[in-house]
Amino acid sequence: MNLMDTPPKNDDCDEFTTLGEAQVRRTLFGNGGSPWQRHRVGNRTFRSRCGLGRVEVVLILFCLALLAALATTGVYQRRLSAETNLCGARQYRVALAMQGYSRDFDLMPGFRNLQAMTEDQRPGYSSWVFPTLSFLEPLNRPLTIKSGEQTRVVRGDQAPSLASGEEIVFGQSSFQSLVDRYGPSGSAATRGLKPQLRIAELICPAASNLAEPTNSMNWRVNTGLPDRLGYAMPPDWPANGVFLNSVEGDEFQSLKLIESRDGLSYTVLLSEGLEPLQWTDTEEVDLGIYWAFDRTRAQQDDKPVETRESGSDLPRSVESVDPSNWSLLGIESTIGVFGSAVGAKTPISLHPNGVTVTFCSGATQTMARDIDPLTWAQMMMSFDQNARFPTTAVNIAPQLTSFKTKKSIP
C-alpha cells in the first residue's frame, strides 16, 4: 500500500474549530450521534471512534449534577449550623450583660423599668434591654478575665471556662453613650425618650430578614406566668420565673437568689421568638414567654396598665383558683383560645434542630420542640417548691398534675 491508500485524516475528530455549533456536534457525536465514523477509500471501509456517545454524555452530566447537589447540601447544612451557633453566641453576650447588671446592683432588671423622667416630668419606661446596655458588648470584642492581679483575654463569641477565683471584667460599654443620652443623666431633649438603634446582639440570624424595624429584637425573656394587676398582692411571684414588673410590682429577683434555689444552670433566662418585637417595648405580653396560662381569664384583664393603684380598697388576692383551668405551654405552642390580645407567648424558632435557649448561668442549648411541657415549666420556674399562682398564696407544685397541656386543649 502506498501513501495514497492511507485513510484521510479526520480533522473533526482531532480538534474543535470555530466553524460553529454543527462542527462541535459532529466532533462530539460523530455521524447521527454515533461515536463511530466511517471512511471509505476505494473499495475499503474504515471505522474510527470520534467524540462521546449520548449515553456517556448523559452519565457525565448525571455525575456532575450529583456532585453539585452534594456540595450544595453541605454548604446549606454548614450555613444552618453557623446560624445556630451565632444565635447562641449572641444570646450568651446578652446573658453576660445581665450577669454584670445583677452583680453590680444585686438584682435583675425587670421586663419593665423606669428609664427616666422626661422633660415634662412624665415617666419614660424601658424594657430589660436599656438597663443592661451598660454591660453589653458586640461579639467581636474580646472578654477580659481577671484573677487577682492576673488578667487574660479570650474570644468574645464563646463562653469561657472560668477557674476558681476568676471573673469577667466589664469595661466601658460601646452602648454607654446611648444610656447617657436617654437615661437620667441625659439632656431635657432626650431624657426618658425611646432610643432608635439596631443592635445585632438582639437579633437571631435565622430571623434577621423578618426583623425590619430599627429596634428589632428576637429574644423573649422568662416572665413566668402572666401578671395580674389590680390586686394588693404582687402581679406575679419571683419563684414563677426570672423577670418581674419593676414598675407595678413590689417583689424583686436576683441571680444570687436563683443560685441559692433551683440553680442558675437549671433556670431558663431567655429564648428566641420568631415574631420580631422592639427592644423599646415595655409590655409583658410583647417581651415575655410563659410556661402556663389561665384559659378563663377575660381578655380585658391583660390590657396594658400604666400604673398599679395602691390602697386598702384593693382586693388582696384572687378568691379561688381552679387548676383545671390552667394549661401548660411547651415550646412553640399555638393555642387560639387565648385570644389575639394575649396570645400564647412561647419560644419559637426557624432553626431546624430546635429552639436556642439560654440559662441564667449563660449556657446556651438547643432545646427540642417536643420537650415535655411539665419539664419545660420546671426549667422556667426559679423556685419550683415555692411557685404560686399570681395574686394568690396558693402553691402551684401540688397542682401541676391538674394542668392541661396543649395536646389536650380543643
C-alpha positions as CSV (number, residue, x, y, z in Angstrom):
1,M,0.0,0.0,0.0
2,N,1.3,3.4,-0.9
3,L,0.6,6.6,0.9
4,M,-2.4,7.3,-1.3
5,D,-4.1,4.3,0.3
6,T,-3.8,5.7,3.8
7,P,-7.2,6.9,5.1
8,P,-7.5,10.6,5.1
9,K,-7.2,12.4,8.4
10,N,-10.5,13.3,10.0
11,D,-9.9,16.8,11.3
12,D,-13.3,16.8,13.0
13,C,-12.1,14.1,15.5
14,D,-8.9,15.9,16.4
15,E,-9.8,19.4,17.5
16,F,-12.6,21.9,17.8
17,T,-12.7,24.5,15.2
18,T,-14.5,27.8,15.0
19,L,-17.0,26.6,12.4
20,G,-19.9,26.8,14.8
21,E,-22.4,24.5,16.5
22,A,-22.7,22.0,13.8
23,Q,-19.0,21.4,13.7
24,V,-18.9,20.9,17.6
25,R,-21.8,18.5,17.3
26,R,-20.0,16.4,14.8
27,T,-16.9,16.5,16.9
28,L,-18.7,15.2,20.0
29,F,-21.1,12.7,18.5
30,G,-19.9,11.9,15.0
31,N,-22.4,11.0,12.4
32,G,-26.0,10.7,13.6
33,G,-25.0,10.9,17.2
34,S,-22.7,7.8,17.0
35,P,-19.2,7.9,18.3
36,W,-18.1,5.9,15.2
37,Q,-17.3,7.4,11.8
38,R,-16.8,5.6,8.6
39,H,-14.2,6.4,5.9
40,R,-14.3,4.8,2.5
41,V,-11.2,4.6,0.5
42,G,-11.6,2.8,-2.8
43,N,-13.5,-0.3,-2.1
44,R,-12.4,-0.5,1.5
45,T,-14.3,1.0,4.5
46,F,-12.6,2.1,7.7
47,R,-14.3,2.9,11.1
48,S,-12.7,5.2,13.6
49,R,-14.0,6.3,17.0
50,C,-14.7,10.1,17.4
51,G,-16.1,12.0,20.4
52,L,-18.5,10.7,23.1
53,G,-21.7,8.8,22.8
54,R,-25.0,10.0,24.1
55,V,-25.0,7.5,27.0
56,E,-21.6,8.6,28.0
57,V,-22.5,12.3,27.9
58,V,-25.7,11.6,30.0
59,L,-23.6,9.7,32.6
60,I,-21.1,12.5,32.8
61,L,-23.8,15.1,33.2
62,F,-25.5,13.0,35.9
63,C,-22.3,12.7,37.9
64,L,-21.7,16.4,37.7
65,A,-25.3,17.1,38.8
66,L,-24.9,14.7,41.7
67,L,-21.6,16.3,42.8
68,A,-23.2,19.8,42.6
69,A,-26.2,18.6,44.7
70,L,-23.9,17.1,47.4
71,A,-21.8,20.3,47.5
72,T,-24.9,22.5,47.8
73,T,-26.4,20.3,50.6
74,G,-23.1,20.5,52.5
75,V,-23.0,24.3,52.2
76,Y,-26.6,24.7,53.3
77,Q,-26.1,22.4,56.3
78,R,-23.0,24.4,57.3
79,R,-24.9,27.6,57.0
80,L,-27.7,26.3,59.2
81,S,-25.1,25.2,61.8
82,A,-23.4,28.6,61.6
83,E,-26.7,30.4,62.2
84,T,-27.5,28.3,65.2
85,N,-24.0,28.9,66.7
86,L,-24.3,32.6,66.1
87,C,-27.7,32.7,67.7
88,G,-26.3,31.1,70.8
89,A,-23.3,33.4,70.9
90,R,-25.5,36.5,70.7
91,Q,-27.7,35.2,73.5
92,Y,-24.6,34.5,75.6
93,R,-23.4,38.1,75.3
94,V,-26.9,39.3,76.3
95,A,-26.8,36.9,79.3
96,L,-23.4,38.2,80.2
97,A,-24.7,41.7,80.3
98,M,-27.5,40.7,82.6
99,Q,-25.0,39.0,84.9
100,G,-22.9,42.2,85.0
101,Y,-26.0,44.2,85.9
102,S,-27.1,41.7,88.6
103,R,-23.6,41.7,90.1
104,D,-23.4,45.5,90.3
105,F,-27.0,46.1,91.5
106,D,-27.7,42.8,93.3
107,L,-31.0,42.4,91.4
108,M,-32.2,41.6,87.9
109,P,-33.8,44.2,85.7
110,G,-37.5,43.9,85.3
111,F,-39.1,43.3,82.0
112,R,-40.5,46.8,82.5
113,N,-38.4,49.5,84.2
114,L,-38.4,53.2,84.8
115,Q,-35.9,54.6,82.3
116,A,-36.1,58.3,83.3
117,M,-38.4,61.2,83.7
118,T,-39.0,63.2,80.6
119,E,-38.7,67.0,80.3
120,D,-42.4,67.4,81.2
121,Q,-42.0,65.1,84.2
122,R,-43.7,62.1,82.7
123,P,-42.2,58.7,83.4
124,G,-40.4,57.1,80.5
125,Y,-40.4,53.3,80.6
126,S,-38.0,50.8,79.1
127,S,-37.6,47.1,78.7
128,W,-34.9,45.0,80.3
129,V,-32.6,45.9,77.5
130,F,-31.9,49.5,78.4
131,P,-30.5,48.9,81.9
132,T,-28.2,46.2,80.6
133,L,-26.8,48.2,77.7
134,S,-24.0,49.5,80.0
135,F,-22.7,45.9,80.1
136,L,-23.4,44.7,76.6
137,E,-20.6,44.3,74.1
138,P,-20.5,43.2,70.4
139,L,-19.4,39.7,69.7
140,N,-16.1,40.9,68.0
141,R,-15.0,42.5,71.3
142,P,-12.9,40.0,73.4
143,L,-13.6,39.3,77.0
144,T,-11.2,40.2,79.8
145,I,-10.9,37.7,82.7
146,K,-9.3,38.6,85.9
147,S,-7.9,36.6,88.8
148,G,-6.2,38.7,91.5
149,E,-3.6,40.7,89.6
150,Q,-3.5,38.4,86.6
151,T,-5.6,39.0,83.5
152,R,-6.2,37.2,80.3
153,V,-8.1,37.9,77.1
154,V,-10.4,35.3,75.4
155,R,-12.7,35.3,72.4
156,G,-16.0,37.1,72.9
157,D,-18.2,34.7,71.0
158,Q,-17.7,31.7,73.3
159,A,-18.4,31.1,76.9
160,P,-15.0,30.8,78.6
161,S,-14.1,28.3,81.2
162,L,-13.5,30.1,84.4
163,A,-11.2,28.7,87.0
164,S,-11.7,29.2,90.7
165,G,-11.3,32.9,91.6
166,E,-11.6,34.1,88.0
167,E,-14.3,36.6,86.9
168,I,-15.1,38.5,83.8
169,V,-14.3,42.2,84.0
170,F,-16.7,44.6,82.3
171,G,-15.1,47.7,80.8
172,Q,-16.7,50.7,79.2
173,S,-19.6,49.5,77.0
174,S,-19.9,50.5,73.4
175,F,-23.5,51.5,74.2
176,Q,-22.8,53.7,77.2
177,S,-23.3,56.9,75.2
178,L,-26.8,55.7,74.4
179,V,-27.5,55.1,78.1
180,D,-26.1,58.5,79.0
181,R,-28.2,60.3,76.4
182,Y,-31.6,58.7,77.1
183,G,-31.2,57.9,80.7
184,P,-31.5,60.1,83.8
185,S,-28.3,62.0,83.0
186,G,-29.4,62.9,79.5
187,S,-30.5,66.3,78.3
188,A,-34.0,67.5,78.6
189,A,-34.5,66.9,74.8
190,T,-33.7,63.2,75.0
191,R,-34.1,62.1,78.6
192,G,-36.7,59.3,79.0
193,L,-37.4,59.0,75.3
194,K,-37.1,55.8,73.3
195,P,-33.8,55.3,71.6
196,Q,-33.5,54.3,67.9
197,L,-30.7,51.8,67.3
198,R,-30.4,48.4,65.6
199,I,-28.4,46.1,67.9
200,A,-27.2,42.9,66.2
201,E,-26.8,41.0,69.5
202,L,-30.6,41.2,70.0
203,I,-31.4,39.5,66.7
204,C,-31.4,35.9,65.7
205,P,-29.5,35.5,62.4
206,A,-32.1,33.0,61.1
207,A,-34.9,35.5,61.5
208,S,-32.9,38.6,60.6
209,N,-34.9,39.1,57.4
210,L,-38.0,39.3,59.5
211,A,-36.6,41.9,61.8
212,E,-37.4,45.1,59.9
213,P,-37.9,47.9,62.4
214,T,-34.8,49.7,63.6
215,N,-35.2,48.5,67.2
216,S,-36.0,44.9,66.3
217,M,-35.4,42.1,68.8
218,N,-36.0,38.4,68.7
219,W,-35.2,37.5,72.3
220,R,-38.0,36.9,74.8
221,V,-37.3,36.7,78.5
222,N,-38.6,34.3,81.1
223,T,-41.5,36.2,82.8
224,G,-43.0,33.1,84.4
225,L,-46.8,33.5,84.5
226,P,-48.8,36.4,83.1
227,D,-49.2,39.2,85.5
228,R,-52.5,40.0,87.1
229,L,-52.8,43.7,88.0
230,G,-55.3,45.4,90.3
231,Y,-54.7,43.4,93.5
232,A,-52.8,44.2,96.6
233,M,-50.6,41.1,96.1
234,P,-47.7,41.2,93.6
235,P,-48.8,40.7,89.9
236,D,-46.5,37.7,89.8
237,W,-44.1,35.9,92.1
238,P,-40.3,35.7,91.7
239,A,-40.4,31.9,92.1
240,N,-42.5,31.6,88.9
241,G,-39.8,33.0,86.6
242,V,-37.0,35.5,86.4
243,F,-38.2,38.8,85.1
244,L,-40.8,40.8,87.1
245,N,-42.6,44.1,86.6
246,S,-40.3,46.6,88.3
247,V,-42.8,49.4,87.9
248,E,-46.1,47.9,89.2
249,G,-44.7,45.1,91.3
250,D,-43.1,45.2,94.8
251,E,-41.1,41.9,94.5
252,F,-37.5,41.6,93.2
253,Q,-35.4,38.9,91.7
254,S,-31.6,38.4,91.6
255,L,-29.2,35.8,90.3
256,K,-28.0,35.2,93.8
257,L,-31.5,34.2,94.9
258,I,-31.8,31.9,91.8
259,E,-28.5,30.3,92.5
260,S,-29.5,29.5,96.1
261,R,-32.7,28.0,95.0
262,D,-33.1,25.9,91.8
263,G,-29.7,27.0,90.4
264,L,-28.5,29.2,87.6
265,S,-27.8,26.2,85.3
266,Y,-31.3,24.9,85.6
267,T,-33.4,28.1,85.2
268,V,-34.2,29.5,81.8
269,L,-33.2,33.1,81.3
270,L,-34.4,33.8,77.7
271,S,-35.1,32.2,74.4
272,E,-35.9,33.3,70.9
273,G,-39.2,34.3,69.3
274,L,-39.9,34.3,65.6
275,E,-42.2,37.3,65.6
276,P,-40.0,40.4,65.8
277,L,-40.6,42.9,68.6
278,Q,-38.9,46.1,69.6
279,W,-36.4,46.3,72.4
280,T,-38.1,49.5,73.5
281,D,-41.4,47.8,74.1
282,T,-42.5,47.6,77.8
283,E,-45.4,45.2,77.9
284,E,-45.1,41.7,79.3
285,V,-47.2,40.2,76.5
286,D,-44.6,41.5,74.0
287,L,-41.4,40.8,75.9
288,G,-42.0,37.6,77.8
289,I,-42.5,33.9,77.5
290,Y,-44.9,32.0,79.7
291,W,-44.9,28.4,80.8
292,A,-48.7,28.3,81.7
293,F,-51.8,30.3,81.3
294,D,-55.3,30.6,82.8
295,R,-57.7,30.0,79.9
296,T,-60.7,31.6,81.7
297,R,-59.2,35.0,82.1
298,A,-61.0,37.7,80.4
299,Q,-59.1,39.4,77.5
300,Q,-59.5,42.8,79.1
301,D,-57.6,41.7,82.2
302,D,-54.4,41.7,80.2
303,K,-54.6,45.1,78.6
304,P,-51.7,47.4,79.3
305,V,-51.9,49.2,82.6
306,E,-49.7,52.3,83.1
307,T,-49.6,52.2,86.9
308,R,-51.0,49.9,89.6
309,E,-53.2,51.6,92.1
310,S,-52.4,51.2,95.8
311,G,-54.6,51.3,98.8
312,S,-56.7,49.3,101.2
313,D,-59.7,49.3,98.9
314,L,-57.9,46.8,96.5
315,P,-58.8,43.2,96.8
316,R,-55.9,41.3,98.4
317,S,-55.9,38.3,96.1
318,V,-57.9,36.1,93.8
319,E,-60.5,34.3,95.9
320,S,-60.1,30.9,94.4
321,V,-58.1,29.0,91.8
322,D,-59.2,26.1,89.7
323,P,-56.0,24.3,88.4
324,S,-58.1,22.6,85.7
325,N,-58.5,26.0,84.0
326,W,-54.7,26.3,83.6
327,S,-52.7,24.9,80.7
328,L,-49.0,24.1,80.4
329,L,-47.4,25.7,77.4
330,G,-44.4,23.9,76.0
331,I,-42.2,25.1,73.2
332,E,-43.8,26.6,70.1
333,S,-47.4,26.3,71.5
334,T,-50.1,27.9,69.3
335,I,-53.4,27.8,71.1
336,G,-56.1,30.0,69.6
337,V,-58.4,30.1,72.6
338,F,-56.2,32.7,74.4
339,G,-57.2,35.5,72.0
340,S,-55.1,37.8,69.9
341,A,-54.5,40.4,72.7
342,V,-52.8,37.9,75.0
343,G,-51.7,35.0,72.7
344,A,-49.5,32.1,73.7
345,K,-46.1,33.6,74.1
346,T,-43.8,30.6,74.0
347,P,-40.3,30.1,72.3
348,I,-40.4,29.6,68.6
349,S,-37.5,29.4,66.1
350,L,-36.6,28.9,62.5
351,H,-33.6,26.7,63.3
352,P,-34.3,23.1,62.0
353,N,-32.9,21.3,65.1
354,G,-34.8,23.1,67.8
355,V,-35.0,26.4,69.7
356,T,-32.0,28.1,71.2
357,V,-32.4,28.7,74.9
358,T,-30.0,30.4,77.3
359,F,-30.0,29.7,81.1
360,C,-29.2,32.1,83.9
361,S,-25.6,30.7,84.0
362,G,-25.0,31.9,80.5
363,A,-25.0,28.4,79.0
364,T,-26.9,28.1,75.7
365,Q,-28.6,24.9,74.5
366,T,-30.7,23.8,71.5
367,M,-34.0,22.6,73.0
368,A,-36.1,20.0,71.3
369,R,-39.5,21.2,70.2
370,D,-41.2,18.2,71.6
371,I,-39.9,18.6,75.2
372,D,-42.4,17.6,77.8
373,P,-44.4,20.8,78.9
374,L,-44.1,19.9,82.5
375,T,-40.3,19.5,82.3
376,W,-40.2,22.9,80.4
377,A,-42.3,24.5,83.2
378,Q,-39.9,23.3,85.9
379,M,-37.0,24.7,83.9
380,M,-38.6,28.1,83.8
381,M,-39.6,28.3,87.4
382,S,-36.7,29.7,89.5
383,F,-38.0,28.1,92.7
384,D,-40.3,25.1,92.0
385,Q,-41.3,24.4,95.5
386,N,-42.4,28.0,96.2
387,A,-44.1,28.8,92.9
388,R,-47.6,30.3,93.4
389,F,-50.5,31.4,91.3
390,P,-50.3,35.2,90.6
391,T,-52.0,37.4,93.2
392,T,-52.7,34.3,95.4
393,A,-50.9,32.4,98.1
394,V,-51.8,29.0,96.5
395,N,-48.8,26.8,95.9
396,I,-48.6,25.5,92.3
397,A,-46.4,22.5,92.9
398,P,-49.2,20.2,94.2
399,Q,-51.5,21.4,91.4
400,L,-49.2,20.8,88.3
401,T,-50.6,17.4,87.5
402,S,-54.1,19.0,87.1
403,F,-52.8,21.4,84.4
404,K,-53.8,20.6,80.9
405,T,-51.3,20.5,78.0
406,K,-51.5,21.9,74.6
407,K,-52.3,18.4,73.2
408,S,-55.5,18.2,75.3
409,I,-56.8,21.7,74.5
410,P,-59.5,21.8,71.9
